[in-house]
Amino acid sequence: MRLARDTEAALDRLDIEGYELVSIVPIIGGRWNVEKFDSRVTGTLFKTPTVAPDTAASWGYSMTDGVMIVARKRS
């Protein structure tokens, strides 16, 4: 919500100062995380615990962190 309000305020200010909008380009940022798990598996041959290779789960997403506004002075 804040990005939308700030963008609208900047566009209003540019309009008042005599500029026209040329383009708005989103600035994208990414977030990610990896979680490792120690997998312990019980062996079936002698009922001895064996350690399986470590496993991991990861996730990531992107979001709009900001915008770049390009405007030109009206003639």
Buried (B, 14 or more C-beta within 10 A) or exposed (E): EEBEEEBEEBBEEBEEEEBEEEEEEEEEEEEEEEEEEEEEEEEEEEEEEEEEEEEEEEEEEEEEEEBEBEBEEEE
